[in-house]
Amino acid sequence: MMKIDKAILDTDKVICRNISRFDASERGLLSQNILSQLRNFVEYIADKIYSSIGLSIFSKGLPLNLLLKILFF
């Protein structure tokens, strides 16, 4: 399995684990964790898209906002 695929699957597991533990007592902390992992998930998906066409933005350390500008503007 490619590194990016493993990163996507690992991030998915972390998100699912946080959602399954979600309760009122730790709602703030779990929400922050979920949002942080969702950002990672989106970045990995974008990197997979770019690597499938022969480019890898994140391996060069470029930020997500630059990727979005490239994709949508």
N, C-alpha and C positions, 0 to 999 in steps of 0.2 A: 504494500500500500504506500502511496506517495505521502510525503510529510504533510502536505496541505490537507489531504483527505483525513489523515489521522488527527490533525489539529481541528478540523471541522467536527469530526465525531466526538473528540474529547470535549470540545466546547459545548456541544449539544448535551452531553451527559452532565456537565456541570450545571447548565441551565435547568435541565429536567430535575436534577437533585435539589436545586434551590427552590424550584416551584413546588416540589413534593413536600418540602419542609416548611412551606409558607404558613405562618400563623400570625396572629395579632401581636404577640409578644416581641417578635423580631422583624416586624414588617419593614422598618426603615433600612436595616442592614441588608436583609435579603433583597429588597428592591434595588439597592445600590449594586449589589453583586450581580443581579440579573441584568441590569442595564449595562454594566461594565462588560459582562460576557456577551451580551447581544452585539455590542460594538465590535468586539473581537470576532464574533461569528460573521458579521457583515464584511469585515475586512478580509477574513479568510475566503469567503465566497467570492468577493471581488478579485482577490489574488488568483483564485482558481480560474475565474473567467479569463483574466489577463494571461495566465500561464497557458491556457488552452489555445490562445492565439499567438503564443510565442513571446509574450512579454511578462515580466514579473515586477510589478511596481514595488511591492513590499519587501522583496529581497534587497532592494536598493535603499530601503528606509524612507521612502516618500510617504507623507501623511495622507490620511483619508480625504481631507478636504481637497487636496490636489487631484486625487483620483476622481472625486465627484466632478470637479471642473472638467477634467478630461472626458469623462463619460457623458456629461449633460450640457456642456456649453460649446 
